[in-house]
């Protein structure tokens, strides 16, 4: 009977000893943590590209966009969008609908740092419409982008932030 009482106590002590042996402070290992992660540096440069993986139209099922090369390129001088649109339009479109494809200089372009994410807001005004873009980016580089216009329903996209491809 004494064997069975001491066995759990010995296993408990061995488990705690091995767990605490694995935690060494970063200073002892010589690791220096940087103040900004690569995603934050990329966003603050205002030169990046959003690659869409999923479209989330209001009131409709999600659409898979992987491999379709839908993207929005952000620079301080110009924003170029090559995104699809799924949803309701409030204006009559004559001819073929081109989705959310537009180019224009950003009227305002702000980056806000939050505890768990980064927020990028911009407004693009061109001859066709006014586009309001909100980008919520996690520190790992995955993002949710919301595009609002005057003539169409708001649409969300999920994807990732990468440096601009040449």
N, C-alpha and C positions, 0 to 999 in steps of 0.2 A: 504494500500500500504506500510506503514511503517513497518508492520509486516513482509512482505516478504523481505524487505531490511535487517532487523536486524537478521532474522533467519539464512541465510548463514554465516553471520559474527560470530554469537554465535556458530554454529556448527564447524566452522573453528577453533576458539579458543579452544573449548573443545577437538578437535582432536589433536591439537598440544600439549596441556597440558598432555594428556594421553600418547602420544608417547614419550615425553621427560622424563616422570616419570619412564619409563621402563629401561632406560640406566643408570646403576650404574657402576662405575669403578670396576675392579677386585680387587683392593686394599681394597676398602670398604667392599667387600664381603668376603675377606680373601682367595681368590683363588690365588694360586701361579702357574704360568705357567712354565712347564718344558722346558728345552732347546731343548731336543730331543723327538720326538714322538716315539711310540713303533715300528713303521716300520723302522725308521732310526736306532734304537738300534739293531733290529733284523738283518738288512742288514750289519751293521758294525761288528757284531759278526762273519759274514761269515758262519754261521750255520743256514740254512733255506731251505725251500722247495718251489718250484714253482708248483702249481697245475693248470693244463691247463683246461680251460673251452671251448675254441674255437680255431680251427686251421684256419689259413688264408693263404692257398697256393697261390702262384703267378698265376694269370690268371684263377683261379678256384673259385667257390663259397665257402663260409666259411663252415666249418664242426663243428657240435656241439659235444663236447667231455665230457659234464657233465656226471658224474657217471662212466666214463671209467677208472679212476685211473691212468691217464697219468700224470707223474710228473718228475721233475728234482730235485735231492737233491744236495745241495751245502754245502761242508765243505772245510776248508783250505787244507786238505790232499787229498780229492777225490771228484769227481763230478760223479754222477750216473744219467744217463738219461734213461727214459723209455717213449719215445715219439714216436708217429706215424709219418710217412712221406707221404705227398700227393704232388705230383709234378713230375717234370722231373728229371731223373737220367742221368748223362753224362757218366757213366761207366756201363759195362755189369755186372749184378749180376747173379751168378750161384747159383741156389737153391732158397730157400724162402727168400724174402726180410724181414728183421727184423726191418725196419723203422730206427729211430734215437735212437737205444738202444746202449749205450756205457758206459764205465767206464774209468776213468783215472785221474791222478793227474793234477791239473791246472798248466800250464806253467806260467801264470800270472793271478792275480785275484785282480782287482782294484775296489774300490767303490768311486764314485764321487758324491758330494752333489751339487745339483742345486737349484734354487729358488723354482721351483714347482715340482721337482721330484728328484729321486736318480738314478744314473746310475751305473750298475755293468757290468764289462767287464771281460771276461775270455777266455782263449784258452786252449783246451784240445787236446793233441796229443797222439794217441795210434797207434797200429800196422795197423789199418784199414784206418784211415783218420785223418785229422786235423779239429777240430770243433771249430768254433769261436762263442761265445755266448754273446749277448748284451741284457741286462735286464734293462728296463726303468720302474721304480716303482714310483707310486704316493704315497703321504703321507698317503692315506687311506689303502694302502696295495694291490691295484690292479695294475697289471703289464702287460707289453707287452714284450715278449721274442722273439728275432730273432736268429735263428741258421743258420750259413753259413758253408758249407763244400766245398771241392774241387771237389767232384764227384756228387753233387746234387744241385738242385735249392735252393735258400734261401727260408725259410719258417718262418712265424710269428705265434706266439701263444698268446692268451690273457688268463689271469687267475689271480691268487692271490698268495701272498707270505704268508706263515705260518711257524710256528716253526716246526722243524722236528718231525714227528710222530714216536713213538716207536713201 
